[in-house]
Amino acid sequence: MYKQNWRVARLALAVVLFTQMALAADKLPNIKILATGGTIAGAAAVNTETVSYKSAVFPVDTLINNVPELKKIANVTGEQISQIGSQDMNNEIWLKLAKRINQLLATNDVDGIVITHGTDTMEETAYFLNLVVKSDKPVVLVGSMRPATAMSADGPLNLYNATIVAGSKEARGKGVLVAMDDTIFAGRDVTKTNTFKTDTFKSPELGALGYVVGGKAIFYKLPARKHTTQTPFDVSNLTQLPRVDILYGYANASRIYADTAVKAGVKGIVNAGVGDGSLYHEVEDGLIAAQKQGVVIVRSSRVGNGIVARNGEVNDDNNNFVVSDSLNPQKARILLMLALTKTSDPKEIQNIFWEY
């Protein structure tokens, strides 16, 4: 009788523990990790190698399994969107990723999304998604500067922190975010600033939004520009984006690249000018000619900080040019591509640059 009662008691205890575990799991956020490749999934021949390695080696399930602590903070599942180094990121993958995110976030089964991504073009993907995701739920990009095989890989903790951010109520409604090196950045403002250091991501002029400290996402600032549900950009039926190229400004530059871009059929050109987006006279002549052929011209700057002032050293009104405000050239290209899905009027596109 004693043994039988003990068995019953053990069974009852097991049921209670299982029920408690199930209830605890129900309280955890449901986070989907969408993997695109990158250094965070990379491998080198030896664990001391952090520069020479092959990116996009490990699949998403391996990344998740290598951080078992994720199970304590979220109900995590993974999905492989692509398996590339982010230098190979392209418009097709952007559209695929955006459509999948919108599909997932439209359900009650997903509370937030983490995207593992290479660092080279992470800021571009973040800004693109910041403009086309149609949900207030958190979307967080994360990567690493060291491959997964490195002695002191930064990927696992970055992934853990990104999952914390994606599962936090505080991250809702703040647009698409980047979580790197214990810091939370707005997708619009963040940029890669160093070729190899782990603290490469910065918002040099406008600052980070917050930090991940002690397992909690802490915000100190809000993004001011419109994003996600506040934008008119809808990619649900798009199969391609208008072609926009970037030209780089320098002393004694030539208009040959502007002329070549026009012949190649571009719909827009972003010129990464010197200083305040200033133009070498020959380049300005080429851009004016391009604009007269229907190509939308945006003046940006190679400097990396500050705004490009309208009608500064260039008469933008006369030339029907657009200025990029504080967007760097690579992000100005993204906004121009999306703007061109709505209009080709330079005045309307200028207003879009003021808003987003």
C-alpha positions as CSV (number, residue, x, y, z in Angstrom):
1,M,0.0,0.0,0.0
2,Y,2.9,2.4,0.9
3,K,4.6,1.7,-2.4
4,Q,1.4,2.2,-4.3
5,N,0.7,5.5,-2.6
6,W,4.3,6.6,-3.3
7,R,3.8,5.9,-7.0
8,V,0.6,7.9,-7.0
9,A,2.3,10.8,-5.2
10,R,5.2,10.7,-7.7
11,L,2.8,10.7,-10.6
12,A,0.9,13.6,-9.1
13,L,4.1,15.5,-8.6
14,A,5.1,14.9,-12.2
15,V,1.8,16.1,-13.4
16,V,2.1,19.3,-11.3
17,L,5.7,19.9,-12.6
18,F,4.7,19.3,-16.2
19,T,1.7,21.7,-15.8
20,Q,3.9,24.4,-14.3
21,M,6.4,24.0,-17.1
22,A,3.6,24.2,-19.7
23,L,2.2,27.3,-18.1
24,A,5.7,28.9,-17.9
25,A,6.2,28.1,-21.6
26,D,2.8,29.7,-22.4
27,K,4.0,32.9,-20.8
28,L,7.1,33.1,-22.9
29,P,7.0,35.1,-26.1
30,N,6.9,33.1,-29.4
31,I,9.9,34.3,-31.4
32,K,10.6,33.3,-35.0
33,I,14.2,33.4,-36.1
34,L,14.6,34.0,-39.8
35,A,18.2,33.2,-41.0
36,T,19.9,34.7,-44.0
37,G,23.4,33.5,-43.5
38,G,26.3,35.9,-42.6
39,T,29.3,35.7,-40.3
40,I,27.1,34.7,-37.4
41,A,26.7,31.4,-39.3
42,G,30.3,31.3,-40.5
43,A,33.2,28.9,-39.9
44,A,37.0,29.2,-39.9
45,A,39.6,26.4,-40.0
46,V,40.9,27.3,-36.5
47,N,39.2,28.9,-33.5
48,T,41.8,31.8,-33.4
49,E,40.8,32.9,-36.9
50,T,38.4,35.9,-37.0
51,V,39.1,37.4,-40.4
52,S,39.6,34.6,-42.9
53,Y,36.6,32.4,-42.8
54,K,33.6,31.2,-44.8
55,S,30.3,32.9,-44.0
56,A,26.8,31.3,-44.1
57,V,27.9,27.7,-43.2
58,F,25.7,26.7,-40.3
59,P,21.9,26.5,-40.7
60,V,19.4,28.2,-38.4
61,D,18.8,25.1,-36.3
62,T,22.5,24.9,-35.4
63,L,22.5,28.6,-34.4
64,I,19.5,28.0,-32.1
65,N,20.9,24.8,-30.6
66,N,24.2,26.5,-29.8
67,V,22.4,28.9,-27.5
68,P,20.3,26.6,-25.3
69,E,19.6,29.5,-23.0
70,L,17.2,30.8,-25.6
71,K,14.6,28.3,-24.4
72,K,14.5,30.1,-21.0
73,I,13.5,33.4,-22.6
74,A,11.3,32.5,-25.5
75,N,9.6,29.7,-27.5
76,V,12.0,29.8,-30.4
77,T,11.6,28.3,-33.9
78,G,13.8,28.9,-36.9
79,E,13.4,29.2,-40.7
80,Q,16.1,29.5,-43.3
81,I,15.3,32.4,-45.8
82,S,18.7,32.4,-47.5
83,Q,22.2,31.2,-46.9
84,I,24.5,33.9,-48.1
85,G,27.2,36.4,-47.1
86,S,25.4,39.7,-46.8
87,Q,27.6,41.2,-49.6
88,D,25.3,39.1,-51.8
89,M,22.1,40.5,-50.4
90,N,19.7,41.6,-53.2
91,N,16.3,43.0,-53.9
92,E,14.7,39.6,-54.5
93,I,15.7,38.3,-51.0
94,W,14.5,41.6,-49.5
95,L,11.1,41.1,-51.0
96,K,11.0,37.5,-50.0
97,L,12.0,38.4,-46.4
98,A,9.5,41.3,-46.1
99,K,6.6,39.2,-47.4
100,R,7.4,36.3,-45.0
101,I,7.7,38.7,-42.0
102,N,4.4,40.3,-42.8
103,Q,2.8,36.9,-43.2
104,L,4.2,35.6,-39.8
105,L,3.4,38.8,-37.8
106,A,-0.2,38.8,-39.1
107,T,-0.9,35.7,-37.0
108,N,-1.3,35.3,-33.3
109,D,1.4,32.6,-33.2
110,V,4.4,35.0,-33.5
111,D,5.1,37.8,-31.0
112,G,8.3,39.0,-32.6
113,I,11.0,38.2,-35.2
114,V,14.8,37.9,-35.1
115,I,16.7,38.0,-38.4
116,T,20.2,36.7,-38.4
117,H,22.2,38.6,-41.1
118,G,25.7,39.4,-42.3
119,T,27.0,42.8,-41.1
120,D,28.1,44.2,-44.4
121,T,24.6,45.2,-45.6
122,M,22.6,44.7,-42.3
123,E,21.9,48.4,-42.1
124,E,20.3,48.4,-45.6
125,T,18.1,45.4,-44.9
126,A,17.1,47.0,-41.6
127,Y,16.0,50.2,-43.2
128,F,14.2,48.5,-46.1
129,L,12.2,46.4,-43.6
130,N,11.7,49.5,-41.4
131,L,9.7,51.0,-44.4
132,V,7.8,47.9,-45.5
133,V,6.9,45.8,-42.5
134,K,3.3,46.2,-41.6
135,S,3.2,45.4,-37.9
136,D,4.0,47.0,-34.6
137,K,5.5,43.7,-33.3
138,P,9.3,43.8,-32.8
139,V,11.5,42.9,-35.7
140,V,15.2,42.7,-34.7
141,L,18.3,42.2,-36.9
142,V,21.4,40.6,-35.4
143,G,24.7,39.4,-36.6
144,S,28.3,39.0,-35.5
145,M,31.8,40.2,-36.4
146,R,33.4,36.9,-35.6
147,P,32.5,33.5,-37.0
148,A,30.7,30.9,-34.9
149,T,33.9,28.9,-34.6
150,A,35.9,31.7,-33.1
151,M,37.4,31.5,-29.6
152,S,35.4,34.5,-28.5
153,A,32.5,34.5,-30.9
154,D,30.1,37.4,-30.4
155,G,27.2,35.7,-32.2
156,P,25.7,33.6,-29.4
157,L,25.3,36.5,-27.0
158,N,24.1,38.9,-29.7
159,L,21.5,36.3,-30.7
160,Y,20.4,35.9,-27.1
161,N,20.1,39.7,-26.6
162,A,18.2,40.1,-29.9
163,T,15.7,37.5,-28.8
164,I,15.2,39.4,-25.5
165,V,14.5,42.6,-27.5
166,A,12.2,40.8,-29.9
167,G,10.2,39.4,-27.0
168,S,9.9,42.6,-25.1
169,K,6.8,44.7,-24.9
170,E,9.0,47.8,-24.8
171,A,10.2,47.1,-28.3
172,R,6.7,47.2,-29.9
173,G,6.0,50.1,-32.1
174,K,9.6,51.3,-32.4
175,G,10.2,50.2,-36.0
176,V,12.7,47.6,-37.1
177,L,15.7,47.4,-34.8
178,V,19.3,46.2,-34.8
179,A,20.7,44.6,-31.6
180,M,24.5,44.3,-31.6
181,D,27.1,44.4,-28.8
182,D,24.5,44.9,-26.0
183,T,23.1,48.0,-27.8
184,I,19.7,48.6,-29.5
185,F,19.7,50.8,-32.6
186,A,17.0,52.2,-34.9
187,G,17.1,50.6,-38.4
188,R,17.0,54.0,-40.0
189,D,20.0,55.5,-38.2
190,V,22.4,52.7,-37.6
191,T,25.5,52.1,-39.7
192,K,28.6,49.9,-39.8
193,T,31.6,51.9,-38.8
194,N,34.6,49.5,-38.5
195,T,35.7,46.6,-40.7
196,F,36.6,44.2,-37.9
197,K,35.7,45.4,-34.3
198,T,32.8,43.9,-32.5
199,D,31.4,47.3,-31.6
200,T,31.2,48.3,-35.3
201,F,27.6,49.3,-35.3
202,K,26.8,52.9,-34.3
203,S,24.4,55.7,-34.8
204,P,27.2,58.3,-34.7
205,E,25.0,61.4,-35.0
206,L,21.6,60.6,-33.5
207,G,22.6,57.9,-31.0
208,A,21.4,54.4,-30.0
209,L,17.9,53.8,-28.7
210,G,18.9,51.7,-25.7
211,Y,20.8,48.8,-24.3
212,V,20.3,45.1,-23.3
213,V,21.3,44.9,-19.6
214,G,20.8,42.0,-17.2
215,G,18.5,40.2,-19.6
216,K,16.2,43.2,-20.2
217,A,15.7,45.6,-23.1
218,I,16.0,49.1,-21.8
219,F,15.0,52.0,-24.0
220,Y,15.9,55.7,-23.6
221,K,14.8,57.2,-26.9
222,L,12.2,56.8,-29.6
223,P,12.6,57.0,-33.4
224,A,11.1,60.2,-34.7
225,R,10.6,59.4,-38.4
226,K,7.7,57.4,-39.7
227,H,8.1,53.7,-40.1
228,T,6.4,50.3,-40.6
229,T,2.6,50.7,-40.2
230,Q,3.0,54.5,-40.7
231,T,4.4,54.2,-44.3
232,P,2.5,53.8,-47.6
233,F,5.0,51.3,-49.0
234,D,3.4,47.9,-49.8
235,V,5.5,45.1,-51.2
236,S,2.9,42.4,-51.1
237,N,2.3,42.4,-54.8
238,L,5.8,43.6,-55.9
239,T,8.1,41.1,-57.7
240,Q,10.9,43.6,-58.4
241,L,12.1,47.1,-57.3
242,P,13.0,50.0,-59.6
243,R,16.7,50.1,-60.4
244,V,18.6,52.8,-58.5
245,D,22.4,53.1,-58.6
246,I,24.9,55.1,-56.4
247,L,27.6,57.2,-57.9
248,Y,30.6,58.3,-55.7
249,G,31.9,61.8,-55.6
250,Y,35.6,62.7,-55.7
251,A,38.0,65.4,-57.0
252,N,38.1,65.7,-60.8
253,A,35.2,63.3,-61.1
254,S,33.7,62.3,-64.5
255,R,30.1,62.3,-65.8
256,I,30.7,59.1,-67.7
257,Y,29.2,57.1,-64.8
258,A,26.0,59.1,-64.8
259,D,25.8,58.7,-68.6
260,T,26.4,55.0,-68.4
261,A,23.7,54.6,-65.7
262,V,21.2,56.3,-67.9
263,K,22.0,54.1,-70.8
264,A,21.6,51.1,-68.5
265,G,18.0,52.1,-67.8
266,V,18.2,53.3,-64.2
267,K,15.1,55.0,-62.7
268,G,17.1,56.8,-60.1
269,I,20.6,57.9,-59.2
270,V,21.9,58.7,-55.7
271,N,25.1,60.7,-55.9
272,A,27.3,60.3,-52.8
273,G,28.8,63.8,-53.2
274,V,31.6,65.5,-51.3
275,G,30.9,67.6,-48.2
276,D,27.3,68.8,-48.3
277,G,26.6,66.6,-51.3
278,S,28.5,69.0,-53.5
279,L,29.0,68.1,-57.2
280,Y,32.0,68.4,-59.5
281,H,30.8,70.6,-62.4
282,E,31.1,67.9,-65.0
283,V,29.1,65.5,-62.8
284,E,26.4,68.1,-62.2
285,D,26.0,68.5,-65.9
286,G,25.6,64.7,-66.3
287,L,23.0,64.6,-63.5
288,I,21.1,67.5,-65.0
289,A,21.0,65.7,-68.3
290,A,19.9,62.4,-66.6
291,Q,17.1,64.3,-64.8
292,K,15.8,65.7,-68.1
293,Q,15.5,62.1,-69.3
294,G,13.3,61.2,-66.4
295,V,15.8,59.8,-64.0
296,V,15.3,61.0,-60.4
297,I,18.4,62.4,-58.9
298,V,19.1,62.4,-55.1
299,R,22.0,64.2,-53.6
300,S,23.6,62.5,-50.6
301,S,27.0,62.7,-49.1
302,R,30.0,60.5,-48.6
303,V,30.8,62.2,-45.3
304,G,28.6,59.9,-43.1
305,N,27.1,62.5,-40.8
306,G,25.0,65.6,-41.1
307,I,22.2,66.5,-43.4
308,V,22.4,67.5,-47.1
309,A,20.9,71.0,-47.2
310,R,18.5,71.7,-50.0
311,N,19.7,74.5,-52.3
312,G,23.1,74.7,-50.5
313,E,25.9,74.8,-53.0
314,V,23.7,73.2,-55.6
315,N,20.4,74.8,-56.9
316,D,18.2,71.8,-56.4
317,D,15.0,73.7,-57.3
318,N,16.3,74.6,-60.7
319,N,17.7,71.2,-61.3
320,N,14.7,69.3,-60.0
321,F,17.0,67.4,-57.6
322,V,16.1,65.7,-54.3
323,V,18.3,65.9,-51.2
324,S,18.7,62.9,-48.9
325,D,18.3,64.7,-45.6
326,S,20.4,62.7,-43.1
327,L,20.3,59.4,-44.9
328,N,23.6,58.0,-46.1
329,P,23.9,57.0,-49.8
330,Q,23.0,53.3,-49.3
331,K,19.9,54.1,-47.3
332,A,18.9,56.9,-49.7
333,R,19.0,54.3,-52.4
334,I,16.5,52.2,-50.6
335,L,14.1,55.0,-49.9
336,L,14.3,56.2,-53.5
337,M,13.5,52.7,-54.8
338,L,10.4,52.5,-52.7
339,A,9.4,56.1,-53.5
340,L,9.6,55.2,-57.2
341,T,7.0,52.6,-56.7
342,K,4.6,55.5,-55.8
343,T,5.7,58.4,-57.9
344,S,8.5,59.8,-60.2
345,D,7.7,63.4,-59.3
346,P,10.9,64.9,-57.6
347,K,8.8,67.3,-55.5
348,E,6.7,64.4,-54.1
349,I,9.8,62.3,-53.6
350,Q,11.5,65.2,-51.7
351,N,8.5,65.2,-49.3
352,I,9.0,61.4,-48.8
353,F,12.6,62.0,-47.8
354,W,11.5,64.6,-45.3
355,E,9.1,62.1,-43.7
356,Y,11.0,58.8,-43.6
